Structure formats: structure tokens, C-alpha cells
């Protein structure tokens, strides 16, 4: 059966969907039968993340813990992490948060679209217009939504109702935010969808340039159906890996017992040892020299289980107390602390970004490294911040 050609859909604030003409879609690097839907989401927000693990389920769980204090009871929130970089067991990327109610409405409007569907925040299609670093502001005359990018990494998303002079006000706000976060942008573009044919051609050209410049955007999809499918595949893979780990340990223990009981069977034991190393490499994707598969397997499993110990809660609280004495007049208020064996997350409010940076500098030592996470403005002035402390 022949699959339908790729499609690009552009949604308006009111939910009306426009299809790009086929001649404009042909150059865009989409898989055949795949549809890319550009949406001006209202409740979407962005959270960059960096974790010492790559499992998507663990990443979603960690992100859910971070935003739990800000959730409104009865209001569901869907989380969609996209891993852009992996370094060994570490991962870095961005997570998209959106209300369950809005996502259900969005996906209901697309139920007649066949094949695989990619849902993107609309301004993301124009990241190439600022060469991956800057601000993109989109409007259709009813609402505006904007995104801030740094080296093609999305770091901020906002939505507002359209009003007089709102585009210039939004541009000034984005410039101010980038300065306060310590990474000032130099370029901002405004995209107005009311410019009919010129707009559709601009979408096509920008999409092509954006996907060529940063192909990892193809991993972004604000779709519950696709995420559920991916997580199910990951869980099945994880279960298989655990079964193989048990088989590996059992085989190694059997080999050790056989060595004690049958010293004369050196050739047979060498064969088992060689096979154990091969299985160890297959299961744990190990590189380099493997001397003792049993000990190394125990070490790897211990790492996965998170049995390593770091600073105690008492030691960490003592350090925070010392740092706090240096910033106690800066207007910082801590709202929550979440401690685990190898990191602590804290959230609170401050009158200005400089106070948070002073607290971060006061916390850092040779053993402790802190990192400022999500920064949000709060009504009445000031900011809400998250900070992660690792050791």
C-alpha cells in the first residue's frame, strides 16, 4: 500500500488549520507519510534539563518532581522531554510542559490526519531566522507567542492575547529577560501570519533551514500518543536488559563455583570467562579492558540502583546555613528543599536575579556545584527560581 505524502499544517489561535501546498512541502526533510503540525500553544512552557542518566522514564519522573509544587490541584500537566545530547550516562535537553486539557483538544482536532504526527510550538519553525540564537515572535492578529533560543536550544516560550503595541513590548521583554539570565541575545524577528502567500513561503523556507541546521529537532513531539508508545518500548527494553543482567550474574557465579570444584577444567573455564566478558559487553555496552566481569557487573548494577552515597543531609544543611548568612539581606525566600543521595533541588523566590546568583556563588565549593534552573517572573515583581545542588 502506498503511503500518503508528507504534510505541514499551520494552526491559528482559533484552531483553524492551513495545509502548506505540496510544492512548498517537497523540500522539507520529513519522512513520507509524516505530518508536521505547527501550533500556537497557550499553556506550553519550557524547562531545560541535565541529568546523570538517559532513561526517558527516569527523566520524566525527575521533571515531574521538580514541577509538583507548582501544580494546581485537578489540573493535569503533560511532560515531554527531548534529549539533544548524551555523554556516557548523562543527558541534556529540554522538556515541554503543557496542560492535559489543551493537549486533548489539540489532538482531537488532528484525529482525521493519518500517519505519524509531529506537534511543534509554532515559533520553533523560525529558529533559523535568528541563526539559532535570538527571539522569534509570532502573531496572527488574535494572539502572539514567542520563543527564545540559544544555539538552537529552546529556553523560553510565552503566549499572550494580541493588543496594541504588544509586539514591541514582547520584544523588549525578551531582551530584558535574556540580559537578566546572563546570556543577552542580539537578534529578534517578528513573524506575522496575516501576510498570506508570503507567510506560507516563509514557513517552508524557514523549516527547511531550521531542520538542516539542527536535525535533532526531529526528536521534538508534543504528542501524548507518541510519548506513551515510546515509553512502552523503553520499558520492554529495560525489562529485557534486567533479565540479561540476571543471566549474566548467574553465569558468572556458576563459572566461579566451577573453578573451585574443577581446577583441572581450565580450558572449559576459560571458555566461560570469555563468554561472560562477551555477555557483559553486550548487556552494558562496555568498552575497554574487562578483567573481572563479576565485580564490574556488581559495580554497574550498584550505579544503576543508585547506591553510591554523597553528602549527608546534615552536612548539606550546614553548608546552606553558611551560604545563607552571606545573602540573608538579599530578599531570597526558600519555599521547598528536595534531597536525595547525590543531589538536592531547592526552589524559592527572590527580588532579582543577582540575589540568586550570589546565593549560587556562596554555595559552590570544591565538593559542591550548584546550577540555576527554571526562572519565572511572578506577579508584583520578583522572580521564582529553581536551583540544583550536586556533589
Steps between C-alpha positions, in 0.01 A plus 500: 500500500639844404540741792363854469749785443630714784295798620565822690205647692489849652244571770356841586407624849140394438596145401458539121753286313673597174691249286812615322480430126678187381765690304603684819516177706705291255839642605439469877682188639199311639442125478242396244156493661615718790306817588655799680247710691604851610293612799474831696461316832358711783611309812839376377817567700864387462743355755862424398638195681827320561501165683755224575279243324348455154190290567196698380273368776750609766533842336122549499478391864775743603332785310162416655653528849643844416166647387276324753502798746362729225218277378141607558287223647273346239697648209699230317837580347666296225882484480694436178881484537719518191861382546735696273838389637629184669840461664546151643219469754420871505236675291414859415198647326172684549164397643163633386221543755140546381157468659327168435181681409659706220691201365182290484324775302797533265527128428120473457520760220765286325327162532420490126869539405649159416858384556756623751434853632764737641363783716728804527463839670448729202794745551745210499468476121672840471809432718721530192390863455710592806777250412401291801562775759242770556125556536216408264161671545197366306155654465179453302333818626311313775785379718879503513744230606874530528803281555856568610783288352867455588700299245169350382413388855149624587521667845176701532144500360223757563142555375287814529186657354571746218468867588627838381880526505525149652762387247749771596426447870564127460828566321618733778397246766697221329809720476466586871453136599806388305711767672376398846584135434859590412488410130386807306358447151570733209226415252120473497259447209124550474296258285151620398282224356259753347740541208330215307716358217819659629436338839459147363816530294682633808384198705628258235839671462554540875406138574745374241784715639415417863492122453823508299676711764375295799373153395443404865176703486351186343502350853255765625135397504238637739279193454368278779434208265857496368650546849295212647612273216866595550484443877343156450786403266755630751342305787509178297865562411583569866328178609700302244825660619421408863432140399830489314673647806363220718616244246843663492542494879375141518746394233790674673415343838476159336841557340652593838359187666620282217852635537514393868355156434672421173849650501603258230240640254701812419412501134128475574522783754689719254216449254245603765708803595522610138124458457432694821705791370310491170165501680622780728590708194165430332289582809688802633648630171840493671821618334862450592656213693274276712701318767238381749146489350342408836641795693444739214141378454431553870646850474288586196182364661580693817534818293167433329334435837640827632677354804788747500500738796567870485472779754264435790199724549660641817822592316309660215271702732809624685645624171172671407500666842848646435397622154175644632686724746660667199169573319253540786435868411445430128126425513525130415228268639532122474170318444610136474802269525512152345797282601628170358826310534690696238317829447262750652240714322385826656242753385411844623446864416731799477469869426754483216721259306820640653396373846458145364843517335657617829338204680633262232853639534483470881393134478771385259808327642745239369250229601174681424388639165167677460305579183215746453206342319161643403451877557148649489368847565231525767216751533592815691868481411776257584577154365443134587806281460618137518853398594663155495794420728723204416816355652 
